[in-house]
Structures are given as structure tokens and as C-alpha cells.
Amino acid sequence: MFAEEAIMMIPGWNAFPQALQQALLRQSRVRSEKAGSIVFHQGAEVEAIAWTLKGHLFANVHHANGNQTLLTHVPVGRMILFNFVWKRTPLDRNFIAMTDVELLILPRGSATQLLAQFDEFKMQVIDSLTERLNDLDRVLYTHKVSSREACVAAFLVDCEEGQKGSRRERHIPFTMQFMAECLRLSRPFVAKTLRHFADRQMVALNYGNIEVLDLDGLRQVASREMM
């Protein structure tokens, strides 16, 4: 994807003044990350603002026993601030591309200049940080409030709703083991729950891929709280 095409996909683009649009077009670029790769790993010197354009990007934390816990799934169109804080944080957490991912990158120096010049860009960053806080709220709900079945449903809903437009992934390309580690549930329970959803025609299971068929039904399951 060319930067000119990609940049028009970011939220709020049409409301930006022409001067801001031209500056973003000159200074941004598209970066592609292969599935399984760490995106701007913690401690890297790169500092940038980025928008997700395609694919499933996760923030996660690794434990000493080798397991990983989902922090947030990053929906397409979301703005992320890479390494502004994390490179000084002594935690083993990263952004990981679970599928091929495309990002629109704006270096920190360029972003700082645009923030000083354009109020519209300041509001874009504030709105984006608020959305990231909402992402965290959803994950806290998934892990702390919902029942175990609702936890799996909420994971599927979050991943499905995060894909937008004609370039969205058709399947949720995660293994049951990955879901189990992210959600801190047993693999047998995740497998049983997915089969239960498949029996109710909410999802289709095809050779390890999960296709969401009934998003509204999964939302209803995800909204149930523990008694």
C-alpha cells in the first residue's frame, strides 16, 4: 500500500486542514511487519507515532514460565505511540504481529512539530489515547468481570470488530493454544467453548481457523457477567 492511499484511512483525515494533510503525506511512510514478529521491540531507539492499517496486532506480556498474557488487541485505525515510555520500562512486554501487519509511521520529530503547529493533530492524539484507554477497559472486563465462556466470546468480538473495510482478515488466525495463553484459560476449555459456539452457529472452525458467523450472538454471550 502506498503512503498516499494509507494515510487517507486514518481517523479524522477528512477534518484535517490541507496544510496538515500535506505535512503528513510528506513525512509518513508505510511499514510492513511479518506475522510473528515483534514490532519496534522494547528498548529500540525508534520512537514514532503509528496507525494500524491491516492485520492483528497485540500488546502482550511474557511471564517467566513462558506463557503470555494479552494486554490489548489493537484495532485497525488505532494510533499507537511506540517506545515513548516503554523503552524505559523494565517489563517484558511488546507489540507482536499475529498476522502480517501494515502500519503508517510518523517519526517522533515530525510528530512533535505537527503537535506544536496544529490543534487538530493535538485533538487526534488525545482522542486516540482515549480509545487506547477504552481498549484497556475492554481487556479488564474480559479478564476480571466476565465468566470464562464470556471471556472467550469477548476475545472473539474484540478481534472481529477490530478489522475494518475490504482489507479485513476473513478468519481469526489464532491457535486455541494462543487464545488459552492470552486469556489464562486451559486449552481444553477454550476448545470446548469454541465447539459449543460452532454448534450454535456463532463461529465456523476450519482447520484451525475461526470464522465469526454471528457477531451479535457472541456479543450477547460476552455481555454476561459472573453472578
Biotite code that builds the C-alpha atoms (Angstrom):
import biotite.structure as struc

atoms = struc.array([
    struc.Atom([0.000, 0.000, 0.000], chain_id="A", res_id=1, res_name="MET", atom_name="CA", element="C"),
    struc.Atom([1.305, 3.483, -0.863], chain_id="A", res_id=2, res_name="PHE", atom_name="CA", element="C"),
    struc.Atom([1.504, 6.064, 1.913], chain_id="A", res_id=3, res_name="ALA", atom_name="CA", element="C"),
    struc.Atom([-0.810, 8.374, -0.030], chain_id="A", res_id=4, res_name="GLU", atom_name="CA", element="C"),
    struc.Atom([-3.521, 5.706, -0.050], chain_id="A", res_id=5, res_name="GLU", atom_name="CA", element="C"),
    struc.Atom([-2.889, 4.559, 3.507], chain_id="A", res_id=6, res_name="ALA", atom_name="CA", element="C"),
    struc.Atom([-2.926, 7.949, 5.160], chain_id="A", res_id=7, res_name="ILE", atom_name="CA", element="C"),
    struc.Atom([-6.451, 8.688, 3.954], chain_id="A", res_id=8, res_name="MET", atom_name="CA", element="C"),
    struc.Atom([-7.640, 5.727, 6.027], chain_id="A", res_id=9, res_name="MET", atom_name="CA", element="C"),
    struc.Atom([-6.670, 7.211, 9.383], chain_id="A", res_id=10, res_name="ILE", atom_name="CA", element="C"),
    struc.Atom([-9.497, 8.521, 11.585], chain_id="A", res_id=11, res_name="PRO", atom_name="CA", element="C"),
    struc.Atom([-10.200, 12.227, 11.250], chain_id="A", res_id=12, res_name="GLY", atom_name="CA", element="C"),
    struc.Atom([-8.297, 12.646, 7.970], chain_id="A", res_id=13, res_name="TRP", atom_name="CA", element="C"),
    struc.Atom([-11.117, 14.485, 6.193], chain_id="A", res_id=14, res_name="ASN", atom_name="CA", element="C"),
    struc.Atom([-11.348, 17.016, 9.036], chain_id="A", res_id=15, res_name="ALA", atom_name="CA", element="C"),
    struc.Atom([-7.648, 17.905, 8.907], chain_id="A", res_id=16, res_name="PHE", atom_name="CA", element="C"),
    struc.Atom([-6.703, 21.243, 7.293], chain_id="A", res_id=17, res_name="PRO", atom_name="CA", element="C"),
    struc.Atom([-4.934, 20.964, 3.961], chain_id="A", res_id=18, res_name="GLN", atom_name="CA", element="C"),
    struc.Atom([-1.594, 22.046, 5.402], chain_id="A", res_id=19, res_name="ALA", atom_name="CA", element="C"),
    struc.Atom([-1.699, 19.212, 7.974], chain_id="A", res_id=20, res_name="LEU", atom_name="CA", element="C"),
    struc.Atom([-2.697, 16.700, 5.312], chain_id="A", res_id=21, res_name="GLN", atom_name="CA", element="C"),
    struc.Atom([0.219, 17.752, 3.100], chain_id="A", res_id=22, res_name="GLN", atom_name="CA", element="C"),
    struc.Atom([2.671, 17.563, 6.000], chain_id="A", res_id=23, res_name="ALA", atom_name="CA", element="C"),
    struc.Atom([1.512, 14.052, 6.913], chain_id="A", res_id=24, res_name="LEU", atom_name="CA", element="C"),
    struc.Atom([1.792, 12.953, 3.293], chain_id="A", res_id=25, res_name="LEU", atom_name="CA", element="C"),
    struc.Atom([5.390, 14.208, 3.111], chain_id="A", res_id=26, res_name="ARG", atom_name="CA", element="C"),
    struc.Atom([6.607, 12.853, 6.421], chain_id="A", res_id=27, res_name="GLN", atom_name="CA", element="C"),
    struc.Atom([4.852, 9.485, 6.936], chain_id="A", res_id=28, res_name="SER", atom_name="CA", element="C"),
    struc.Atom([5.621, 6.089, 5.442], chain_id="A", res_id=29, res_name="ARG", atom_name="CA", element="C"),
    struc.Atom([4.153, 2.596, 5.414], chain_id="A", res_id=30, res_name="VAL", atom_name="CA", element="C"),
    struc.Atom([5.926, -0.177, 7.356], chain_id="A", res_id=31, res_name="ARG", atom_name="CA", element="C"),
    struc.Atom([5.106, -3.868, 6.925], chain_id="A", res_id=32, res_name="SER", atom_name="CA", element="C"),
    struc.Atom([5.658, -6.466, 9.652], chain_id="A", res_id=33, res_name="GLU", atom_name="CA", element="C"),
    struc.Atom([5.535, -10.223, 9.101], chain_id="A", res_id=34, res_name="LYS", atom_name="CA", element="C"),
    struc.Atom([3.355, -12.493, 11.219], chain_id="A", res_id=35, res_name="ALA", atom_name="CA", element="C"),
    struc.Atom([5.085, -13.484, 14.445], chain_id="A", res_id=36, res_name="GLY", atom_name="CA", element="C"),
    struc.Atom([7.442, -10.518, 14.521], chain_id="A", res_id=37, res_name="SER", atom_name="CA", element="C"),
    struc.Atom([7.966, -8.073, 17.368], chain_id="A", res_id=38, res_name="ILE", atom_name="CA", element="C"),
    struc.Atom([7.067, -4.561, 16.232], chain_id="A", res_id=39, res_name="VAL", atom_name="CA", element="C"),
    struc.Atom([9.591, -1.965, 17.444], chain_id="A", res_id=40, res_name="PHE", atom_name="CA", element="C"),
    struc.Atom([10.666, -4.173, 20.359], chain_id="A", res_id=41, res_name="HIS", atom_name="CA", element="C"),
    struc.Atom([11.006, -2.667, 23.806], chain_id="A", res_id=42, res_name="GLN", atom_name="CA", element="C"),
    struc.Atom([14.330, -0.906, 24.154], chain_id="A", res_id=43, res_name="GLY", atom_name="CA", element="C"),
    struc.Atom([14.573, 0.002, 20.466], chain_id="A", res_id=44, res_name="ALA", atom_name="CA", element="C"),
    struc.Atom([15.707, 3.535, 19.758], chain_id="A", res_id=45, res_name="GLU", atom_name="CA", element="C"),
    struc.Atom([12.894, 4.122, 17.266], chain_id="A", res_id=46, res_name="VAL", atom_name="CA", element="C"),
    struc.Atom([10.247, 6.495, 18.602], chain_id="A", res_id=47, res_name="GLU", atom_name="CA", element="C"),
    struc.Atom([7.227, 7.038, 16.403], chain_id="A", res_id=48, res_name="ALA", atom_name="CA", element="C"),
    struc.Atom([3.523, 7.559, 16.156], chain_id="A", res_id=49, res_name="ILE", atom_name="CA", element="C"),
    struc.Atom([1.860, 4.840, 14.105], chain_id="A", res_id=50, res_name="ALA", atom_name="CA", element="C"),
    struc.Atom([-1.593, 3.945, 12.848], chain_id="A", res_id=51, res_name="TRP", atom_name="CA", element="C"),
    struc.Atom([-2.598, 0.337, 12.245], chain_id="A", res_id=52, res_name="THR", atom_name="CA", element="C"),
    struc.Atom([-3.746, -0.230, 8.662], chain_id="A", res_id=53, res_name="LEU", atom_name="CA", element="C"),
    struc.Atom([-4.108, -4.002, 8.383], chain_id="A", res_id=54, res_name="LYS", atom_name="CA", element="C"),
    struc.Atom([-3.784, -7.168, 10.405], chain_id="A", res_id=55, res_name="GLY", atom_name="CA", element="C"),
    struc.Atom([-3.928, -8.362, 14.012], chain_id="A", res_id=56, res_name="HIS", atom_name="CA", element="C"),
    struc.Atom([-1.549, -6.523, 16.326], chain_id="A", res_id=57, res_name="LEU", atom_name="CA", element="C"),
    struc.Atom([-1.389, -7.333, 20.037], chain_id="A", res_id=58, res_name="PHE", atom_name="CA", element="C"),
    struc.Atom([0.324, -5.879, 23.045], chain_id="A", res_id=59, res_name="ALA", atom_name="CA", element="C"),
    struc.Atom([1.338, -8.699, 25.360], chain_id="A", res_id=60, res_name="ASN", atom_name="CA", element="C"),
    struc.Atom([3.469, -9.523, 28.360], chain_id="A", res_id=61, res_name="VAL", atom_name="CA", element="C"),
    struc.Atom([5.634, -12.635, 28.755], chain_id="A", res_id=62, res_name="HIS", atom_name="CA", element="C"),
    struc.Atom([5.879, -14.488, 32.044], chain_id="A", res_id=63, res_name="HIS", atom_name="CA", element="C"),
    struc.Atom([8.859, -16.300, 33.484], chain_id="A", res_id=64, res_name="ALA", atom_name="CA", element="C"),
    struc.Atom([7.145, -19.651, 32.799], chain_id="A", res_id=65, res_name="ASN", atom_name="CA", element="C"),
    struc.Atom([6.996, -18.844, 29.067], chain_id="A", res_id=66, res_name="GLY", atom_name="CA", element="C"),
    struc.Atom([3.286, -18.039, 28.914], chain_id="A", res_id=67, res_name="ASN", atom_name="CA", element="C"),
    struc.Atom([1.996, -14.776, 27.554], chain_id="A", res_id=68, res_name="GLN", atom_name="CA", element="C"),
    struc.Atom([-0.982, -12.690, 28.583], chain_id="A", res_id=69, res_name="THR", atom_name="CA", element="C"),
    struc.Atom([-2.948, -10.469, 26.246], chain_id="A", res_id=70, res_name="LEU", atom_name="CA", element="C"),
    struc.Atom([-2.832, -6.812, 27.215], chain_id="A", res_id=71, res_name="LEU", atom_name="CA", element="C"),
    struc.Atom([-4.755, -5.329, 24.297], chain_id="A", res_id=72, res_name="THR", atom_name="CA", element="C"),
    struc.Atom([-5.738, -6.194, 20.764], chain_id="A", res_id=73, res_name="HIS", atom_name="CA", element="C"),
    struc.Atom([-5.065, -3.117, 18.620], chain_id="A", res_id=74, res_name="VAL", atom_name="CA", element="C"),
    struc.Atom([-7.963, -2.454, 16.219], chain_id="A", res_id=75, res_name="PRO", atom_name="CA", element="C"),
    struc.Atom([-7.314, -1.289, 12.667], chain_id="A", res_id=76, res_name="VAL", atom_name="CA", element="C"),
    struc.Atom([-7.157, 2.507, 12.531], chain_id="A", res_id=77, res_name="GLY", atom_name="CA", element="C"),
    struc.Atom([-5.862, 2.890, 16.088], chain_id="A", res_id=78, res_name="ARG", atom_name="CA", element="C"),
    struc.Atom([-2.958, 5.236, 16.841], chain_id="A", res_id=79, res_name="MET", atom_name="CA", element="C"),
    struc.Atom([-0.059, 3.875, 18.899], chain_id="A", res_id=80, res_name="ILE", atom_name="CA", element="C"),
    struc.Atom([2.883, 5.687, 20.481], chain_id="A", res_id=81, res_name="LEU", atom_name="CA", element="C"),
    struc.Atom([5.868, 3.346, 20.097], chain_id="A", res_id=82, res_name="PHE", atom_name="CA", element="C"),
    struc.Atom([8.631, 3.472, 22.720], chain_id="A", res_id=83, res_name="ASN", atom_name="CA", element="C"),
    struc.Atom([7.787, 6.913, 24.077], chain_id="A", res_id=84, res_name="PHE", atom_name="CA", element="C"),
    struc.Atom([7.562, 5.316, 27.530], chain_id="A", res_id=85, res_name="VAL", atom_name="CA", element="C"),
    struc.Atom([8.150, 1.606, 27.179], chain_id="A", res_id=86, res_name="TRP", atom_name="CA", element="C"),
    struc.Atom([11.840, 1.736, 26.320], chain_id="A", res_id=87, res_name="LYS", atom_name="CA", element="C"),
    struc.Atom([12.497, 2.922, 29.893], chain_id="A", res_id=88, res_name="ARG", atom_name="CA", element="C"),
    struc.Atom([10.106, 0.430, 31.477], chain_id="A", res_id=89, res_name="THR", atom_name="CA", element="C"),
    struc.Atom([11.780, -2.772, 32.756], chain_id="A", res_id=90, res_name="PRO", atom_name="CA", element="C"),
    struc.Atom([8.951, -5.137, 31.784], chain_id="A", res_id=91, res_name="LEU", atom_name="CA", element="C"),
    struc.Atom([8.997, -7.908, 29.209], chain_id="A", res_id=92, res_name="ASP", atom_name="CA", element="C"),
    struc.Atom([6.117, -6.615, 27.108], chain_id="A", res_id=93, res_name="ARG", atom_name="CA", element="C"),
    struc.Atom([5.915, -5.888, 23.418], chain_id="A", res_id=94, res_name="ASN", atom_name="CA", element="C"),
    struc.Atom([3.690, -5.386, 20.418], chain_id="A", res_id=95, res_name="PHE", atom_name="CA", element="C"),
    struc.Atom([3.512, -8.592, 18.407], chain_id="A", res_id=96, res_name="ILE", atom_name="CA", element="C"),
    struc.Atom([2.122, -9.055, 14.888], chain_id="A", res_id=97, res_name="ALA", atom_name="CA", element="C"),
    struc.Atom([-0.063, -12.167, 14.938], chain_id="A", res_id=98, res_name="MET", atom_name="CA", element="C"),
    struc.Atom([-0.714, -11.806, 11.196], chain_id="A", res_id=99, res_name="THR", atom_name="CA", element="C"),
    struc.Atom([1.039, -9.715, 8.564], chain_id="A", res_id=100, res_name="ASP", atom_name="CA", element="C"),
    struc.Atom([0.563, -6.143, 9.762], chain_id="A", res_id=101, res_name="VAL", atom_name="CA", element="C"),
    struc.Atom([0.824, -2.805, 7.998], chain_id="A", res_id=102, res_name="GLU", atom_name="CA", element="C"),
    struc.Atom([1.472, 0.426, 9.902], chain_id="A", res_id=103, res_name="LEU", atom_name="CA", element="C"),
    struc.Atom([1.593, 4.059, 8.881], chain_id="A", res_id=104, res_name="LEU", atom_name="CA", element="C"),
    struc.Atom([4.651, 5.537, 10.627], chain_id="A", res_id=105, res_name="ILE", atom_name="CA", element="C"),
    struc.Atom([5.276, 9.153, 11.611], chain_id="A", res_id=106, res_name="LEU", atom_name="CA", element="C"),
    struc.Atom([8.684, 9.735, 13.313], chain_id="A", res_id=107, res_name="PRO", atom_name="CA", element="C"),
    struc.Atom([8.622, 11.431, 16.692], chain_id="A", res_id=108, res_name="ARG", atom_name="CA", element="C"),
    struc.Atom([10.452, 14.541, 15.467], chain_id="A", res_id=109, res_name="GLY", atom_name="CA", element="C"),
    struc.Atom([7.845, 15.104, 12.768], chain_id="A", res_id=110, res_name="SER", atom_name="CA", element="C"),
    struc.Atom([5.000, 14.375, 15.175], chain_id="A", res_id=111, res_name="ALA", atom_name="CA", element="C"),
    struc.Atom([6.364, 16.885, 17.702], chain_id="A", res_id=112, res_name="THR", atom_name="CA", element="C"),
    struc.Atom([6.435, 19.631, 15.063], chain_id="A", res_id=113, res_name="GLN", atom_name="CA", element="C"),
    struc.Atom([2.882, 18.878, 13.921], chain_id="A", res_id=114, res_name="LEU", atom_name="CA", element="C"),
    struc.Atom([1.615, 18.848, 17.507], chain_id="A", res_id=115, res_name="LEU", atom_name="CA", element="C"),
    struc.Atom([3.083, 22.323, 18.004], chain_id="A", res_id=116, res_name="ALA", atom_name="CA", element="C"),
    struc.Atom([1.540, 23.644, 14.788], chain_id="A", res_id=117, res_name="GLN", atom_name="CA", element="C"),
    struc.Atom([-1.927, 22.078, 14.538], chain_id="A", res_id=118, res_name="PHE", atom_name="CA", element="C"),
    struc.Atom([-4.646, 21.910, 17.186], chain_id="A", res_id=119, res_name="ASP", atom_name="CA", element="C"),
    struc.Atom([-6.444, 19.332, 15.039], chain_id="A", res_id=120, res_name="GLU", atom_name="CA", element="C"),
    struc.Atom([-3.499, 16.976, 15.391], chain_id="A", res_id=121, res_name="PHE", atom_name="CA", element="C"),
    struc.Atom([-3.411, 17.513, 19.152], chain_id="A", res_id=122, res_name="LYS", atom_name="CA", element="C"),
    struc.Atom([-7.088, 16.503, 19.355], chain_id="A", res_id=123, res_name="MET", atom_name="CA", element="C"),
    struc.Atom([-6.384, 13.465, 17.185], chain_id="A", res_id=124, res_name="GLN", atom_name="CA", element="C"),
    struc.Atom([-3.714, 12.275, 19.644], chain_id="A", res_id=125, res_name="VAL", atom_name="CA", element="C"),
    struc.Atom([-5.969, 12.962, 22.659], chain_id="A", res_id=126, res_name="ILE", atom_name="CA", element="C"),
    struc.Atom([-8.849, 11.049, 21.053], chain_id="A", res_id=127, res_name="ASP", atom_name="CA", element="C"),
    struc.Atom([-6.525, 8.179, 20.179], chain_id="A", res_id=128, res_name="SER", atom_name="CA", element="C"),
    struc.Atom([-5.162, 7.925, 23.724], chain_id="A", res_id=129, res_name="LEU", atom_name="CA", element="C"),
    struc.Atom([-8.745, 7.850, 24.995], chain_id="A", res_id=130, res_name="THR", atom_name="CA", element="C"),
    struc.Atom([-9.506, 4.993, 22.602], chain_id="A", res_id=131, res_name="GLU", atom_name="CA", element="C"),
    struc.Atom([-6.478, 3.077, 23.902], chain_id="A", res_id=132, res_name="ARG", atom_name="CA", element="C"),
    struc.Atom([-7.783, 3.515, 27.454], chain_id="A", res_id=133, res_name="LEU", atom_name="CA", element="C"),
    struc.Atom([-11.103, 2.117, 26.243], chain_id="A", res_id=134, res_name="ASN", atom_name="CA", element="C"),
    struc.Atom([-9.183, -0.847, 24.798], chain_id="A", res_id=135, res_name="ASP", atom_name="CA", element="C"),
    struc.Atom([-7.706, -1.464, 28.243], chain_id="A", res_id=136, res_name="LEU", atom_name="CA", element="C"),
    struc.Atom([-11.155, -1.246, 29.833], chain_id="A", res_id=137, res_name="ASP", atom_name="CA", element="C"),
    struc.Atom([-12.390, -3.954, 27.476], chain_id="A", res_id=138, res_name="ARG", atom_name="CA", element="C"),
    struc.Atom([-9.488, -6.224, 28.355], chain_id="A", res_id=139, res_name="VAL", atom_name="CA", element="C"),
    struc.Atom([-10.007, -5.676, 32.083], chain_id="A", res_id=140, res_name="LEU", atom_name="CA", element="C"),
    struc.Atom([-13.659, -6.603, 31.598], chain_id="A", res_id=141, res_name="TYR", atom_name="CA", element="C"),
    struc.Atom([-12.676, -9.699, 29.651], chain_id="A", res_id=142, res_name="THR", atom_name="CA", element="C"),
    struc.Atom([-10.221, -10.913, 32.291], chain_id="A", res_id=143, res_name="HIS", atom_name="CA", element="C"),
    struc.Atom([-11.817, -9.756, 35.536], chain_id="A", res_id=144, res_name="LYS", atom_name="CA", element="C"),
    struc.Atom([-15.581, -9.479, 35.101], chain_id="A", res_id=145, res_name="VAL", atom_name="CA", element="C"),
    struc.Atom([-16.871, -11.908, 32.530], chain_id="A", res_id=146, res_name="SER", atom_name="CA", element="C"),
    struc.Atom([-17.470, -15.622, 33.008], chain_id="A", res_id=147, res_name="SER", atom_name="CA", element="C"),
    struc.Atom([-14.997, -17.988, 31.361], chain_id="A", res_id=148, res_name="ARG", atom_name="CA", element="C"),
    struc.Atom([-17.309, -18.558, 28.384], chain_id="A", res_id=149, res_name="GLU", atom_name="CA", element="C"),
    struc.Atom([-17.938, -14.814, 28.110], chain_id="A", res_id=150, res_name="ALA", atom_name="CA", element="C"),
    struc.Atom([-14.180, -14.291, 28.250], chain_id="A", res_id=151, res_name="CYS", atom_name="CA", element="C"),
    struc.Atom([-13.687, -16.357, 25.072], chain_id="A", res_id=152, res_name="VAL", atom_name="CA", element="C"),
    struc.Atom([-16.644, -14.634, 23.378], chain_id="A", res_id=153, res_name="ALA", atom_name="CA", element="C"),
    struc.Atom([-15.302, -11.178, 24.283], chain_id="A", res_id=154, res_name="ALA", atom_name="CA", element="C"),
    struc.Atom([-11.917, -12.078, 22.808], chain_id="A", res_id=155, res_name="PHE", atom_name="CA", element="C"),
    struc.Atom([-13.540, -13.089, 19.517], chain_id="A", res_id=156, res_name="LEU", atom_name="CA", element="C"),
    struc.Atom([-15.755, -9.992, 19.419], chain_id="A", res_id=157, res_name="VAL", atom_name="CA", element="C"),
    struc.Atom([-12.822, -7.676, 20.090], chain_id="A", res_id=158, res_name="ASP", atom_name="CA", element="C"),
    struc.Atom([-10.701, -9.242, 17.342], chain_id="A", res_id=159, res_name="CYS", atom_name="CA", element="C"),
    struc.Atom([-13.555, -9.308, 14.811], chain_id="A", res_id=160, res_name="GLU", atom_name="CA", element="C"),
    struc.Atom([-14.674, -5.731, 15.481], chain_id="A", res_id=161, res_name="GLU", atom_name="CA", element="C"),
    struc.Atom([-11.108, -4.506, 15.171], chain_id="A", res_id=162, res_name="GLY", atom_name="CA", element="C"),
    struc.Atom([-10.960, -5.440, 11.477], chain_id="A", res_id=163, res_name="GLN", atom_name="CA", element="C"),
    struc.Atom([-12.487, -2.905, 9.112], chain_id="A", res_id=164, res_name="LYS", atom_name="CA", element="C"),
    struc.Atom([-13.018, -2.376, 5.415], chain_id="A", res_id=165, res_name="GLY", atom_name="CA", element="C"),
    struc.Atom([-12.394, -4.510, 2.357], chain_id="A", res_id=166, res_name="SER", atom_name="CA", element="C"),
    struc.Atom([-8.888, -5.482, 3.508], chain_id="A", res_id=167, res_name="ARG", atom_name="CA", element="C"),
    struc.Atom([-10.039, -7.099, 6.759], chain_id="A", res_id=168, res_name="ARG", atom_name="CA", element="C"),
    struc.Atom([-8.898, -10.597, 7.631], chain_id="A", res_id=169, res_name="GLU", atom_name="CA", element="C"),
    struc.Atom([-11.616, -13.138, 6.905], chain_id="A", res_id=170, res_name="ARG", atom_name="CA", element="C"),
    struc.Atom([-10.582, -15.503, 9.672], chain_id="A", res_id=171, res_name="HIS", atom_name="CA", element="C"),
    struc.Atom([-9.239, -15.002, 13.172], chain_id="A", res_id=172, res_name="ILE", atom_name="CA", element="C"),
    struc.Atom([-5.937, -16.791, 12.673], chain_id="A", res_id=173, res_name="PRO", atom_name="CA", element="C"),
    struc.Atom([-5.114, -17.828, 16.232], chain_id="A", res_id=174, res_name="PHE", atom_name="CA", element="C"),
    struc.Atom([-4.497, -21.277, 17.567], chain_id="A", res_id=175, res_name="THR", atom_name="CA", element="C"),
    struc.Atom([-6.509, -22.456, 20.555], chain_id="A", res_id=176, res_name="MET", atom_name="CA", element="C"),
    struc.Atom([-3.250, -22.600, 22.489], chain_id="A", res_id=177, res_name="GLN", atom_name="CA", element="C"),
    struc.Atom([-2.568, -18.918, 21.804], chain_id="A", res_id=178, res_name="PHE", atom_name="CA", element="C"),
    struc.Atom([-6.072, -17.980, 22.948], chain_id="A", res_id=179, res_name="MET", atom_name="CA", element="C"),
    struc.Atom([-5.677, -20.108, 26.064], chain_id="A", res_id=180, res_name="ALA", atom_name="CA", element="C"),
    struc.Atom([-2.384, -18.435, 26.977], chain_id="A", res_id=181, res_name="GLU", atom_name="CA", element="C"),
    struc.Atom([-3.708, -14.949, 26.284], chain_id="A", res_id=182, res_name="CYS", atom_name="CA", element="C"),
    struc.Atom([-6.852, -15.482, 28.337], chain_id="A", res_id=183, res_name="LEU", atom_name="CA", element="C"),
    struc.Atom([-5.174, -17.595, 31.046], chain_id="A", res_id=184, res_name="ARG", atom_name="CA", element="C"),
    struc.Atom([-7.626, -20.429, 30.433], chain_id="A", res_id=185, res_name="LEU", atom_name="CA", element="C"),
    struc.Atom([-6.956, -24.105, 29.775], chain_id="A", res_id=186, res_name="SER", atom_name="CA", element="C"),
    struc.Atom([-6.710, -25.214, 26.164], chain_id="A", res_id=187, res_name="ARG", atom_name="CA", element="C"),
    struc.Atom([-9.363, -27.942, 26.647], chain_id="A", res_id=188, res_name="PRO", atom_name="CA", element="C"),
    struc.Atom([-11.803, -25.332, 27.969], chain_id="A", res_id=189, res_name="PHE", atom_name="CA", element="C"),
    struc.Atom([-11.134, -22.986, 25.031], chain_id="A", res_id=190, res_name="VAL", atom_name="CA", element="C"),
    struc.Atom([-11.588, -25.872, 22.570], chain_id="A", res_id=191, res_name="ALA", atom_name="CA", element="C"),
    struc.Atom([-14.823, -26.978, 24.254], chain_id="A", res_id=192, res_name="LYS", atom_name="CA", element="C"),
    struc.Atom([-16.166, -23.413, 24.252], chain_id="A", res_id=193, res_name="THR", atom_name="CA", element="C"),
    struc.Atom([-15.341, -22.877, 20.577], chain_id="A", res_id=194, res_name="LEU", atom_name="CA", element="C"),
    struc.Atom([-17.058, -26.149, 19.666], chain_id="A", res_id=195, res_name="ARG", atom_name="CA", element="C"),
    struc.Atom([-20.066, -25.002, 21.687], chain_id="A", res_id=196, res_name="HIS", atom_name="CA", element="C"),
    struc.Atom([-20.123, -21.728, 19.732], chain_id="A", res_id=197, res_name="PHE", atom_name="CA", element="C"),
    struc.Atom([-19.793, -23.691, 16.490], chain_id="A", res_id=198, res_name="ALA", atom_name="CA", element="C"),
    struc.Atom([-22.753, -25.917, 17.443], chain_id="A", res_id=199, res_name="ASP", atom_name="CA", element="C"),
    struc.Atom([-24.791, -22.726, 17.936], chain_id="A", res_id=200, res_name="ARG", atom_name="CA", element="C"),
    struc.Atom([-23.567, -21.472, 14.516], chain_id="A", res_id=201, res_name="GLN", atom_name="CA", element="C"),
    struc.Atom([-21.822, -18.472, 16.034], chain_id="A", res_id=202, res_name="MET", atom_name="CA", element="C"),
    struc.Atom([-18.448, -19.477, 14.587], chain_id="A", res_id=203, res_name="VAL", atom_name="CA", element="C"),
    struc.Atom([-17.093, -21.883, 11.991], chain_id="A", res_id=204, res_name="ALA", atom_name="CA", element="C"),
    struc.Atom([-13.947, -23.891, 12.747], chain_id="A", res_id=205, res_name="LEU", atom_name="CA", element="C"),
    struc.Atom([-11.944, -24.653, 9.624], chain_id="A", res_id=206, res_name="ASN", atom_name="CA", element="C"),
    struc.Atom([-8.569, -26.363, 10.001], chain_id="A", res_id=207, res_name="TYR", atom_name="CA", element="C"),
    struc.Atom([-7.544, -24.256, 12.969], chain_id="A", res_id=208, res_name="GLY", atom_name="CA", element="C"),
    struc.Atom([-9.027, -21.006, 11.684], chain_id="A", res_id=209, res_name="ASN", atom_name="CA", element="C"),
    struc.Atom([-12.001, -19.395, 13.382], chain_id="A", res_id=210, res_name="ILE", atom_name="CA", element="C"),
    struc.Atom([-14.573, -17.529, 11.322], chain_id="A", res_id=211, res_name="GLU", atom_name="CA", element="C"),
    struc.Atom([-17.155, -15.433, 13.141], chain_id="A", res_id=212, res_name="VAL", atom_name="CA", element="C"),
    struc.Atom([-20.654, -16.069, 11.779], chain_id="A", res_id=213, res_name="LEU", atom_name="CA", element="C"),
    struc.Atom([-22.881, -14.452, 14.413], chain_id="A", res_id=214, res_name="ASP", atom_name="CA", element="C"),
    struc.Atom([-21.223, -11.392, 15.910], chain_id="A", res_id=215, res_name="LEU", atom_name="CA", element="C"),
    struc.Atom([-24.406, -10.264, 17.688], chain_id="A", res_id=216, res_name="ASP", atom_name="CA", element="C"),
    struc.Atom([-24.768, -13.666, 19.327], chain_id="A", res_id=217, res_name="GLY", atom_name="CA", element="C"),
    struc.Atom([-21.177, -13.541, 20.571], chain_id="A", res_id=218, res_name="LEU", atom_name="CA", element="C"),
    struc.Atom([-21.773, -10.036, 21.908], chain_id="A", res_id=219, res_name="ARG", atom_name="CA", element="C"),
    struc.Atom([-24.689, -11.352, 23.939], chain_id="A", res_id=220, res_name="GLN", atom_name="CA", element="C"),
    struc.Atom([-22.535, -14.104, 25.422], chain_id="A", res_id=221, res_name="VAL", atom_name="CA", element="C"),
    struc.Atom([-19.719, -11.636, 26.098], chain_id="A", res_id=222, res_name="ALA", atom_name="CA", element="C"),
    struc.Atom([-22.048, -9.276, 27.965], chain_id="A", res_id=223, res_name="SER", atom_name="CA", element="C"),
    struc.Atom([-22.954, -11.854, 30.625], chain_id="A", res_id=224, res_name="ARG", atom_name="CA", element="C"),
    struc.Atom([-21.295, -11.138, 33.945], chain_id="A", res_id=225, res_name="GLU", atom_name="CA", element="C"),
    struc.Atom([-20.408, -13.573, 36.663], chain_id="A", res_id=226, res_name="MET", atom_name="CA", element="C"),
    struc.Atom([-23.156, -13.972, 39.231], chain_id="A", res_id=227, res_name="MET", atom_name="CA", element="C"),
])
